[in-house]
């Protein structure tokens, strides 16, 4: 397991303290949680970009509700 040292200025330290209190966790868990959220955001964007590329290359369209239930 890696140990990483992070330096915060006073404003960042205040934000960290607020988030720790709000989420009721320690600094390490808060930073890990944030990293995972940011990584998930990147993966979501990649999936959306791939979807948009597929959509542009094919002729997709909308289906009427009546056509679905018939």
mmCIF file of the N, C-alpha and C atoms, coordinates in Angstrom:
data_MODEL
# 
_entry.id   MODEL 
# 
loop_
_atom_site.group_PDB 
_atom_site.id 
_atom_site.type_symbol 
_atom_site.label_atom_id 
_atom_site.label_alt_id 
_atom_site.label_comp_id 
_atom_site.label_asym_id 
_atom_site.label_entity_id 
_atom_site.label_seq_id 
_atom_site.pdbx_PDB_ins_code 
_atom_site.Cartn_x 
_atom_site.Cartn_y 
_atom_site.Cartn_z 
_atom_site.occupancy 
_atom_site.B_iso_or_equiv 
_atom_site.pdbx_formal_charge 
_atom_site.auth_seq_id 
_atom_site.auth_comp_id 
_atom_site.auth_asym_id 
_atom_site.auth_atom_id 
_atom_site.pdbx_PDB_model_num 
ATOM 1   N N  . UNK A 1 1  ? 0.850   -1.170 0.000   1.00 0.00 ? 1  UNK A N  1 
ATOM 2   C CA . UNK A 1 1  ? 0.000   0.000  0.000   1.00 0.00 ? 1  UNK A CA 1 
ATOM 3   C C  . UNK A 1 1  ? 0.897   1.234  0.000   1.00 0.00 ? 1  UNK A C  1 
ATOM 4   N N  . UNK A 1 2  ? 0.578   2.173  -0.842  1.00 0.00 ? 2  UNK A N  1 
ATOM 5   C CA . UNK A 1 2  ? 1.357   3.406  -0.956  1.00 0.00 ? 2  UNK A CA 1 
ATOM 6   C C  . UNK A 1 2  ? 0.905   4.420  0.089   1.00 0.00 ? 2  UNK A C  1 
ATOM 7   N N  . UNK A 1 3  ? 1.847   5.179  0.568   1.00 0.00 ? 3  UNK A N  1 
ATOM 8   C CA . UNK A 1 3  ? 1.554   6.289  1.466   1.00 0.00 ? 3  UNK A CA 1 
ATOM 9   C C  . UNK A 1 3  ? 1.917   7.567  0.726   1.00 0.00 ? 3  UNK A C  1 
ATOM 10  N N  . UNK A 1 4  ? 0.948   8.458  0.624   1.00 0.00 ? 4  UNK A N  1 
ATOM 11  C CA . UNK A 1 4  ? 1.144   9.701  -0.108  1.00 0.00 ? 4  UNK A CA 1 
ATOM 12  C C  . UNK A 1 4  ? 0.892   10.862 0.846   1.00 0.00 ? 4  UNK A C  1 
ATOM 13  N N  . UNK A 1 5  ? 1.770   11.814 0.805   1.00 0.00 ? 5  UNK A N  1 
ATOM 14  C CA . UNK A 1 5  ? 1.618   13.009 1.628   1.00 0.00 ? 5  UNK A CA 1 
ATOM 15  C C  . UNK A 1 5  ? 0.986   14.109 0.784   1.00 0.00 ? 5  UNK A C  1 
ATOM 16  N N  . UNK A 1 6  ? -0.018  14.762 1.335   1.00 0.00 ? 6  UNK A N  1 
ATOM 17  C CA . UNK A 1 6  ? -0.706  15.829 0.625   1.00 0.00 ? 6  UNK A CA 1 
ATOM 18  C C  . UNK A 1 6  ? -0.641  17.099 1.474   1.00 0.00 ? 6  UNK A C  1 
ATOM 19  N N  . UNK A 1 7  ? -0.275  18.204 0.856   1.00 0.00 ? 7  UNK A N  1 
ATOM 20  C CA . UNK A 1 7  ? -0.223  19.486 1.568   1.00 0.00 ? 7  UNK A CA 1 
ATOM 21  C C  . UNK A 1 7  ? -1.452  20.309 1.201   1.00 0.00 ? 7  UNK A C  1 
ATOM 22  N N  . UNK A 1 8  ? -2.071  20.878 2.219   1.00 0.00 ? 8  UNK A N  1 
ATOM 23  C CA . UNK A 1 8  ? -3.234  21.735 2.029   1.00 0.00 ? 8  UNK A CA 1 
ATOM 24  C C  . UNK A 1 8  ? -2.939  23.119 2.570   1.00 0.00 ? 8  UNK A C  1 
ATOM 25  N N  . UNK A 1 9  ? -3.418  24.138 1.857   1.00 0.00 ? 9  UNK A N  1 
ATOM 26  C CA . UNK A 1 9  ? -3.353  25.477 2.433   1.00 0.00 ? 9  UNK A CA 1 
ATOM 27  C C  . UNK A 1 9  ? -4.508  25.608 3.427   1.00 0.00 ? 9  UNK A C  1 
ATOM 28  N N  . UNK A 1 10 ? -4.601  26.729 4.092   1.00 0.00 ? 10 UNK A N  1 
ATOM 29  C CA . UNK A 1 10 ? -5.603  26.872 5.155   1.00 0.00 ? 10 UNK A CA 1 
ATOM 30  C C  . UNK A 1 10 ? -7.040  26.768 4.623   1.00 0.00 ? 10 UNK A C  1 
ATOM 31  N N  . UNK A 1 11 ? -7.288  27.318 3.442   1.00 0.00 ? 11 UNK A N  1 
ATOM 32  C CA . UNK A 1 11 ? -8.634  27.239 2.860   1.00 0.00 ? 11 UNK A CA 1 
ATOM 33  C C  . UNK A 1 11 ? -8.988  25.784 2.523   1.00 0.00 ? 11 UNK A C  1 
ATOM 34  N N  . UNK A 1 12 ? -8.052  25.073 1.921   1.00 0.00 ? 12 UNK A N  1 
ATOM 35  C CA . UNK A 1 12 ? -8.281  23.664 1.573   1.00 0.00 ? 12 UNK A CA 1 
ATOM 36  C C  . UNK A 1 12 ? -8.464  22.812 2.828   1.00 0.00 ? 12 UNK A C  1 
ATOM 37  N N  . UNK A 1 13 ? -7.709  23.130 3.855   1.00 0.00 ? 13 UNK A N  1 
ATOM 38  C CA . UNK A 1 13 ? -7.825  22.395 5.110   1.00 0.00 ? 13 UNK A CA 1 
ATOM 39  C C  . UNK A 1 13 ? -9.207  22.599 5.737   1.00 0.00 ? 13 UNK A C  1 
ATOM 40  N N  . UNK A 1 14 ? -9.715  23.807 5.633   1.00 0.00 ? 14 UNK A N  1 
ATOM 41  C CA . UNK A 1 14 ? -11.050 24.110 6.152   1.00 0.00 ? 14 UNK A CA 1 
ATOM 42  C C  . UNK A 1 14 ? -12.114 23.327 5.367   1.00 0.00 ? 14 UNK A C  1 
ATOM 43  N N  . UNK A 1 15 ? -11.953 23.278 4.060   1.00 0.00 ? 15 UNK A N  1 
ATOM 44  C CA . UNK A 1 15 ? -12.884 22.517 3.220   1.00 0.00 ? 15 UNK A CA 1 
ATOM 45  C C  . UNK A 1 15 ? -12.823 21.035 3.582   1.00 0.00 ? 15 UNK A C  1 
ATOM 46  N N  . UNK A 1 16 ? -11.613 20.516 3.749   1.00 0.00 ? 16 UNK A N  1 
ATOM 47  C CA . UNK A 1 16 ? -11.437 19.112 4.121   1.00 0.00 ? 16 UNK A CA 1 
ATOM 48  C C  . UNK A 1 16 ? -12.126 18.816 5.443   1.00 0.00 ? 16 UNK A C  1 
ATOM 49  N N  . UNK A 1 17 ? -11.952 19.672 6.403   1.00 0.00 ? 17 UNK A N  1 
ATOM 50  C CA . UNK A 1 17 ? -12.579 19.474 7.718   1.00 0.00 ? 17 UNK A CA 1 
ATOM 51  C C  . UNK A 1 17 ? -14.101 19.476 7.600   1.00 0.00 ? 17 UNK A C  1 
ATOM 52  N N  . UNK A 1 18 ? -14.625 20.407 6.814   1.00 0.00 ? 18 UNK A N  1 
ATOM 53  C CA . UNK A 1 18 ? -16.078 20.478 6.605   1.00 0.00 ? 18 UNK A CA 1 
ATOM 54  C C  . UNK A 1 18 ? -16.597 19.192 5.971   1.00 0.00 ? 18 UNK A C  1 
ATOM 55  N N  . UNK A 1 19 ? -15.895 18.706 4.945   1.00 0.00 ? 19 UNK A N  1 
ATOM 56  C CA . UNK A 1 19 ? -16.319 17.477 4.265   1.00 0.00 ? 19 UNK A CA 1 
ATOM 57  C C  . UNK A 1 19 ? -16.201 16.265 5.177   1.00 0.00 ? 19 UNK A C  1 
ATOM 58  N N  . UNK A 1 20 ? -15.153 16.212 5.965   1.00 0.00 ? 20 UNK A N  1 
ATOM 59  C CA . UNK A 1 20 ? -14.984 15.100 6.912   1.00 0.00 ? 20 UNK A CA 1 
ATOM 60  C C  . UNK A 1 20 ? -16.131 15.065 7.911   1.00 0.00 ? 20 UNK A C  1 
ATOM 61  N N  . UNK A 1 21 ? -16.516 16.224 8.406   1.00 0.00 ? 21 UNK A N  1 
ATOM 62  C CA . UNK A 1 21 ? -17.631 16.290 9.352   1.00 0.00 ? 21 UNK A CA 1 
ATOM 63  C C  . UNK A 1 21 ? -18.951 15.925 8.678   1.00 0.00 ? 21 UNK A C  1 
ATOM 64  N N  . UNK A 1 22 ? -19.152 16.429 7.483   1.00 0.00 ? 22 UNK A N  1 
ATOM 65  C CA . UNK A 1 22 ? -20.411 16.177 6.774   1.00 0.00 ? 22 UNK A CA 1 
ATOM 66  C C  . UNK A 1 22 ? -20.579 14.689 6.447   1.00 0.00 ? 22 UNK A C  1 
ATOM 67  N N  . UNK A 1 23 ? -19.510 14.069 5.930   1.00 0.00 ? 23 UNK A N  1 
ATOM 68  C CA . UNK A 1 23 ? -19.583 12.663 5.528   1.00 0.00 ? 23 UNK A CA 1 
ATOM 69  C C  . UNK A 1 23 ? -19.177 11.708 6.645   1.00 0.00 ? 23 UNK A C  1 
ATOM 70  N N  . UNK A 1 24 ? -18.814 12.252 7.786   1.00 0.00 ? 24 UNK A N  1 
ATOM 71  C CA . UNK A 1 24 ? -18.464 11.459 8.958   1.00 0.00 ? 24 UNK A CA 1 
ATOM 72  C C  . UNK A 1 24 ? -17.398 10.404 8.629   1.00 0.00 ? 24 UNK A C  1 
ATOM 73  N N  . UNK A 1 25 ? -16.289 10.868 8.076   1.00 0.00 ? 25 UNK A N  1 
ATOM 74  C CA . UNK A 1 25 ? -15.194 9.957  7.742   1.00 0.00 ? 25 UNK A CA 1 
ATOM 75  C C  . UNK A 1 25 ? -13.857 10.657 7.943   1.00 0.00 ? 25 UNK A C  1 
ATOM 76  N N  . UNK A 1 26 ? -12.798 9.890  7.896   1.00 0.00 ? 26 UNK A N  1 
ATOM 77  C CA . UNK A 1 26 ? -11.477 10.487 8.059   1.00 0.00 ? 26 UNK A CA 1 
ATOM 78  C C  . UNK A 1 26 ? -10.947 10.979 6.714   1.00 0.00 ? 26 UNK A C  1 
ATOM 79  N N  . UNK A 1 27 ? -9.809  11.654 6.761   1.00 0.00 ? 27 UNK A N  1 
ATOM 80  C CA . UNK A 1 27 ? -9.234  12.253 5.552   1.00 0.00 ? 27 UNK A CA 1 
ATOM 81  C C  . UNK A 1 27 ? -8.934  11.208 4.485   1.00 0.00 ? 27 UNK A C  1 
ATOM 82  N N  . UNK A 1 28 ? -8.373  10.093 4.900   1.00 0.00 ? 28 UNK A N  1 
ATOM 83  C CA . UNK A 1 28 ? -7.999  9.053  3.953   1.00 0.00 ? 28 UNK A CA 1 
ATOM 84  C C  . UNK A 1 28 ? -9.218  8.528  3.191   1.00 0.00 ? 28 UNK A C  1 
ATOM 85  N N  . UNK A 1 29 ? -10.277 8.209  3.908   1.00 0.00 ? 29 UNK A N  1 
ATOM 86  C CA . UNK A 1 29 ? -11.483 7.695  3.254   1.00 0.00 ? 29 UNK A CA 1 
ATOM 87  C C  . UNK A 1 29 ? -12.130 8.742  2.357   1.00 0.00 ? 29 UNK A C  1 
ATOM 88  N N  . UNK A 1 30 ? -12.098 9.986  2.795   1.00 0.00 ? 30 UNK A N  1 
ATOM 89  C CA . UNK A 1 30 ? -12.673 11.062 1.989   1.00 0.00 ? 30 UNK A CA 1 
ATOM 90  C C  . UNK A 1 30 ? -11.917 11.225 0.675   1.00 0.00 ? 30 UNK A C  1 
ATOM 91  N N  . UNK A 1 31 ? -10.604 11.195 0.737   1.00 0.00 ? 31 UNK A N  1 
ATOM 92  C CA . UNK A 1 31 ? -9.792  11.346 -0.472  1.00 0.00 ? 31 UNK A CA 1 
ATOM 93  C C  . UNK A 1 31 ? -9.986  10.141 -1.394  1.00 0.00 ? 31 UNK A C  1 
ATOM 94  N N  . UNK A 1 32 ? -10.031 8.936  -0.838  1.00 0.00 ? 32 UNK A N  1 
ATOM 95  C CA . UNK A 1 32 ? -10.265 7.734  -1.649  1.00 0.00 ? 32 UNK A CA 1 
ATOM 96  C C  . UNK A 1 32 ? -11.631 7.813  -2.338  1.00 0.00 ? 32 UNK A C  1 
ATOM 97  N N  . UNK A 1 33 ? -12.631 8.226  -1.579  1.00 0.00 ? 33 UNK A N  1 
ATOM 98  C CA . UNK A 1 33 ? -13.984 8.345  -2.130  1.00 0.00 ? 33 UNK A CA 1 
ATOM 99  C C  . UNK A 1 33 ? -14.016 9.348  -3.280  1.00 0.00 ? 33 UNK A C  1 
ATOM 100 N N  . UNK A 1 34 ? -13.336 10.469 -3.083  1.00 0.00 ? 34 UNK A N  1 
ATOM 101 C CA . UNK A 1 34 ? -13.273 11.503 -4.112  1.00 0.00 ? 34 UNK A CA 1 
ATOM 102 C C  . UNK A 1 34 ? -12.564 10.994 -5.360  1.00 0.00 ? 34 UNK A C  1 
ATOM 103 N N  . UNK A 1 35 ? -11.463 10.267 -5.164  1.00 0.00 ? 35 UNK A N  1 
ATOM 104 C CA . UNK A 1 35 ? -10.742 9.692  -6.306  1.00 0.00 ? 35 UNK A CA 1 
ATOM 105 C C  . UNK A 1 35 ? -11.633 8.750  -7.102  1.00 0.00 ? 35 UNK A C  1 
ATOM 106 N N  . UNK A 1 36 ? -12.363 7.899  -6.400  1.00 0.00 ? 36 UNK A N  1 
ATOM 107 C CA . UNK A 1 36 ? -13.253 6.966  -7.091  1.00 0.00 ? 36 UNK A CA 1 
ATOM 108 C C  . UNK A 1 36 ? -14.364 7.701  -7.835  1.00 0.00 ? 36 UNK A C  1 
ATOM 109 N N  . UNK A 1 37 ? -14.904 8.759  -7.232  1.00 0.00 ? 37 UNK A N  1 
ATOM 110 C CA . UNK A 1 37 ? -15.942 9.552  -7.904  1.00 0.00 ? 37 UNK A CA 1 
ATOM 111 C C  . UNK A 1 37 ? -15.405 10.201 -9.174  1.00 0.00 ? 37 UNK A C  1 
ATOM 112 N N  . UNK A 1 38 ? -14.200 10.746 -9.106  1.00 0.00 ? 38 UNK A N  1 
ATOM 113 C CA . UNK A 1 38 ? -13.603 11.375 -10.283 1.00 0.00 ? 38 UNK A CA 1 
ATOM 114 C C  . UNK A 1 38 ? -13.301 10.345 -11.369 1.00 0.00 ? 38 UNK A C  1 
ATOM 115 N N  . UNK A 1 39 ? -12.817 9.180  -10.966 1.00 0.00 ? 39 UNK A N  1 
ATOM 116 C CA . UNK A 1 39 ? -12.531 8.116  -11.934 1.00 0.00 ? 39 UNK A CA 1 
ATOM 117 C C  . UNK A 1 39 ? -13.823 7.639  -12.597 1.00 0.00 ? 39 UNK A C  1 
ATOM 118 N N  . UNK A 1 40 ? -14.876 7.506  -11.804 1.00 0.00 ? 40 UNK A N  1 
ATOM 119 C CA . UNK A 1 40 ? -16.174 7.098  -12.349 1.00 0.00 ? 40 UNK A CA 1 
ATOM 120 C C  . UNK A 1 40 ? -16.668 8.125  -13.362 1.00 0.00 ? 40 UNK A C  1 
ATOM 121 N N  . UNK A 1 41 ? -16.448 9.391  -13.093 1.00 0.00 ? 41 UNK A N  1 
ATOM 122 C CA . UNK A 1 41 ? -16.843 10.460 -14.015 1.00 0.00 ? 41 UNK A CA 1 
ATOM 123 C C  . UNK A 1 41 ? -16.136 10.310 -15.359 1.00 0.00 ? 41 UNK A C  1 
ATOM 124 N N  . UNK A 1 42 ? -14.841 9.993  -15.323 1.00 0.00 ? 42 UNK A N  1 
ATOM 125 C CA . UNK A 1 42 ? -14.083 9.784  -16.559 1.00 0.00 ? 42 UNK A CA 1 
ATOM 126 C C  . UNK A 1 42 ? -14.648 8.608  -17.339 1.00 0.00 ? 42 UNK A C  1 
ATOM 127 N N  . UNK A 1 43 ? -14.908 7.504  -16.659 1.00 0.00 ? 43 UNK A N  1 
ATOM 128 C CA . UNK A 1 43 ? -15.441 6.314  -17.319 1.00 0.00 ? 43 UNK A CA 1 
ATOM 129 C C  . UNK A 1 43 ? -16.818 6.586  -17.910 1.00 0.00 ? 43 UNK A C  1 
ATOM 130 N N  . UNK A 1 44 ? -17.657 7.315  -17.179 1.00 0.00 ? 44 UNK A N  1 
ATOM 131 C CA . UNK A 1 44 ? -18.981 7.668  -17.699 1.00 0.00 ? 44 UNK A CA 1 
ATOM 132 C C  . UNK A 1 44 ? -18.865 8.498  -18.972 1.00 0.00 ? 44 UNK A C  1 
ATOM 133 N N  . UNK A 1 45 ? -17.948 9.460  -18.975 1.00 0.00 ? 45 UNK A N  1 
ATOM 134 C CA . UNK A 1 45 ? -17.759 10.287 -20.171 1.00 0.00 ? 45 UNK A CA 1 
ATOM 135 C C  . UNK A 1 45 ? -17.279 9.454  -21.354 1.00 0.00 ? 45 UNK A C  1 
ATOM 136 N N  . UNK A 1 46 ? -16.398 8.490  -21.096 1.00 0.00 ? 46 UNK A N  1 
ATOM 137 C CA . UNK A 1 46 ? -15.922 7.615  -22.174 1.00 0.00 ? 46 UNK A CA 1 
ATOM 138 C C  . UNK A 1 46 ? -17.079 6.815  -22.758 1.00 0.00 ? 46 UNK A C  1 
ATOM 139 N N  . UNK A 1 47 ? -17.945 6.290  -21.909 1.00 0.00 ? 47 UNK A N  1 
ATOM 140 C CA . UNK A 1 47 ? -19.100 5.510  -22.367 1.00 0.00 ? 47 UNK A CA 1 
ATOM 141 C C  . UNK A 1 47 ? -20.036 6.393  -23.190 1.00 0.00 ? 47 UNK A C  1 
ATOM 142 N N  . UNK A 1 48 ? -20.269 7.608  -22.734 1.00 0.00 ? 48 UNK A N  1 
ATOM 143 C CA . UNK A 1 48 ? -21.142 8.545  -23.455 1.00 0.00 ? 48 UNK A CA 1 
ATOM 144 C C  . UNK A 1 48 ? -20.543 8.897  -24.810 1.00 0.00 ? 48 UNK A C  1 
ATOM 145 N N  . UNK A 1 49 ? -19.233 9.162  -24.841 1.00 0.00 ? 49 UNK A N  1 
ATOM 146 C CA . UNK A 1 49 ? -18.579 9.490  -26.112 1.00 0.00 ? 49 UNK A CA 1 
ATOM 147 C C  . UNK A 1 49 ? -18.684 8.329  -27.098 1.00 0.00 ? 49 UNK A C  1 
ATOM 148 N N  . UNK A 1 50 ? -18.483 7.105  -26.621 1.00 0.00 ? 50 UNK A N  1 
ATOM 149 C CA . UNK A 1 50 ? -18.599 5.931  -27.496 1.00 0.00 ? 50 UNK A CA 1 
ATOM 150 C C  . UNK A 1 50 ? -20.027 5.791  -28.013 1.00 0.00 ? 50 UNK A C  1 
ATOM 151 N N  . UNK A 1 51 ? -21.009 6.028  -27.151 1.00 0.00 ? 51 UNK A N  1 
ATOM 152 C CA . UNK A 1 51 ? -22.407 5.965  -27.551 1.00 0.00 ? 51 UNK A CA 1 
ATOM 153 C C  . UNK A 1 51 ? -22.710 7.009  -28.621 1.00 0.00 ? 51 UNK A C  1 
ATOM 154 N N  . UNK A 1 52 ? -22.220 8.238  -28.407 1.00 0.00 ? 52 UNK A N  1 
ATOM 155 C CA . UNK A 1 52 ? -22.477 9.299  -29.374 1.00 0.00 ? 52 UNK A CA 1 
ATOM 156 C C  . UNK A 1 52 ? -21.839 9.005  -30.722 1.00 0.00 ? 52 UNK A C  1 
ATOM 157 N N  . UNK A 1 53 ? -20.680 8.395  -30.729 1.00 0.00 ? 53 UNK A N  1 
ATOM 158 C CA . UNK A 1 53 ? -20.039 8.007  -31.990 1.00 0.00 ? 53 UNK A CA 1 
ATOM 159 C C  . UNK A 1 53 ? -20.892 6.965  -32.702 1.00 0.00 ? 53 UNK A C  1 
ATOM 160 N N  . UNK A 1 54 ? -21.380 5.975  -31.956 1.00 0.00 ? 54 UNK A N  1 
ATOM 161 C CA . UNK A 1 54 ? -22.247 4.951  -32.562 1.00 0.00 ? 54 UNK A CA 1 
ATOM 162 C C  . UNK A 1 54 ? -23.535 5.573  -33.086 1.00 0.00 ? 54 UNK A C  1 
ATOM 163 N N  . UNK A 1 55 ? -24.096 6.521  -32.345 1.00 0.00 ? 55 UNK A N  1 
ATOM 164 C CA . UNK A 1 55 ? -25.329 7.177  -32.765 1.00 0.00 ? 55 UNK A CA 1 
ATOM 165 C C  . UNK A 1 55 ? -25.139 7.968  -34.050 1.00 0.00 ? 55 UNK A C  1 
ATOM 166 N N  . UNK A 1 56 ? -24.021 8.654  -34.184 1.00 0.00 ? 56 UNK A N  1 
ATOM 167 C CA . UNK A 1 56 ? -23.764 9.448  -35.381 1.00 0.00 ? 56 UNK A CA 1 
ATOM 168 C C  . UNK A 1 56 ? -23.548 8.573  -36.606 1.00 0.00 ? 56 UNK A C  1 
ATOM 169 N N  . UNK A 1 57 ? -23.016 7.373  -36.406 1.00 0.00 ? 57 UNK A N  1 
ATOM 170 C CA . UNK A 1 57 ? -22.720 6.507  -37.541 1.00 0.00 ? 57 UNK A CA 1 
ATOM 171 C C  . UNK A 1 57 ? -23.909 5.653  -37.970 1.00 0.00 ? 57 UNK A C  1 
ATOM 172 N N  . UNK A 1 58 ? -24.955 5.629  -37.182 1.00 0.00 ? 58 UNK A N  1 
ATOM 173 C CA . UNK A 1 58 ? -26.126 4.829  -37.560 1.00 0.00 ? 58 UNK A CA 1 
ATOM 174 C C  . UNK A 1 58 ? -27.356 5.717  -37.647 1.00 0.00 ? 58 UNK A C  1 
ATOM 175 N N  . UNK A 1 59 ? -28.368 5.183  -38.267 1.00 0.00 ? 59 UNK A N  1 
ATOM 176 C CA . UNK A 1 59 ? -29.610 5.932  -38.381 1.00 0.00 ? 59 UNK A CA 1 
ATOM 177 C C  . UNK A 1 59 ? -30.537 5.491  -37.254 1.00 0.00 ? 59 UNK A C  1 
ATOM 178 N N  . UNK A 1 60 ? -30.415 6.136  -36.137 1.00 0.00 ? 60 UNK A N  1 
ATOM 179 C CA . UNK A 1 60 ? -31.303 5.829  -35.024 1.00 0.00 ? 60 UNK A CA 1 
ATOM 180 C C  . UNK A 1 60 ? -32.387 6.883  -34.966 1.00 0.00 ? 60 UNK A C  1 
ATOM 181 N N  . UNK A 1 61 ? -33.465 6.546  -34.316 1.00 0.00 ? 61 UNK A N  1 
ATOM 182 C CA . UNK A 1 61 ? -34.560 7.489  -34.225 1.00 0.00 ? 61 UNK A CA 1 
ATOM 183 C C  . UNK A 1 61 ? -35.452 7.160  -33.059 1.00 0.00 ? 61 UNK A C  1 
ATOM 184 N N  . UNK A 1 62 ? -36.508 7.885  -32.955 1.00 0.00 ? 62 UNK A N  1 
ATOM 185 C CA . UNK A 1 62 ? -37.461 7.688  -31.882 1.00 0.00 ? 62 UNK A CA 1 
ATOM 186 C C  . UNK A 1 62 ? -38.566 6.741  -32.336 1.00 0.00 ? 62 UNK A C  1 
ATOM 187 N N  . UNK A 1 63 ? -39.137 6.046  -31.380 1.00 0.00 ? 63 UNK A N  1 
ATOM 188 C CA . UNK A 1 63 ? -40.242 5.146  -31.634 1.00 0.00 ? 63 UNK A CA 1 
ATOM 189 C C  . UNK A 1 63 ? -41.454 5.686  -30.883 1.00 0.00 ? 63 UNK A C  1 
ATOM 190 N N  . UNK A 1 64 ? -42.578 5.724  -31.564 1.00 0.00 ? 64 UNK A N  1 
ATOM 191 C CA . UNK A 1 64 ? -43.794 6.195  -30.925 1.00 0.00 ? 64 UNK A CA 1 
ATOM 192 C C  . UNK A 1 64 ? -44.276 5.165  -29.903 1.00 0.00 ? 64 UNK A C  1 
ATOM 193 N N  . UNK A 1 65 ? -44.890 5.648  -28.862 1.00 0.00 ? 65 UNK A N  1 
ATOM 194 C CA . UNK A 1 65 ? -45.415 4.765  -27.834 1.00 0.00 ? 65 UNK A CA 1 
ATOM 195 C C  . UNK A 1 65 ? -46.434 3.795  -28.405 1.00 0.00 ? 65 UNK A C  1 
ATOM 196 N N  . UNK A 1 66 ? -47.258 4.280  -29.305 1.00 0.00 ? 66 UNK A N  1 
ATOM 197 C CA . UNK A 1 66 ? -48.280 3.424  -29.915 1.00 0.00 ? 66 UNK A CA 1 
ATOM 198 C C  . UNK A 1 66 ? -47.665 2.255  -30.679 1.00 0.00 ? 66 UNK A C  1 
ATOM 199 N N  . UNK A 1 67 ? -46.513 2.478  -31.287 1.00 0.00 ? 67 UNK A N  1 
ATOM 200 C CA . UNK A 1 67 ? -45.828 1.417  -32.040 1.00 0.00 ? 67 UNK A CA 1 
ATOM 201 C C  . UNK A 1 67 ? -45.263 0.354  -31.098 1.00 0.00 ? 67 UNK A C  1 
ATOM 202 N N  . UNK A 1 68 ? -44.932 0.744  -29.892 1.00 0.00 ? 68 UNK A N  1 
ATOM 203 C CA . UNK A 1 68 ? -44.383 -0.212 -28.937 1.00 0.00 ? 68 UNK A CA 1 
ATOM 204 C C  . UNK A 1 68 ? -45.464 -1.132 -28.394 1.00 0.00 ? 68 UNK A C  1 
ATOM 205 N N  . UNK A 1 69 ? -46.643 -0.583 -28.092 1.00 0.00 ? 69 UNK A N  1 
ATOM 206 C CA . UNK A 1 69 ? -47.693 -1.383 -27.466 1.00 0.00 ? 69 UNK A CA 1 
ATOM 207 C C  . UNK A 1 69 ? -48.517 -2.186 -28.466 1.00 0.00 ? 69 UNK A C  1 
ATOM 208 N N  . UNK A 1 70 ? -48.381 -1.931 -29.750 1.00 0.00 ? 70 UNK A N  1 
ATOM 209 C CA . UNK A 1 70 ? -49.146 -2.692 -30.753 1.00 0.00 ? 70 UNK A CA 1 
ATOM 210 C C  . UNK A 1 70 ? -48.540 -4.049 -30.988 1.00 0.00 ? 70 UNK A C  1 
# 
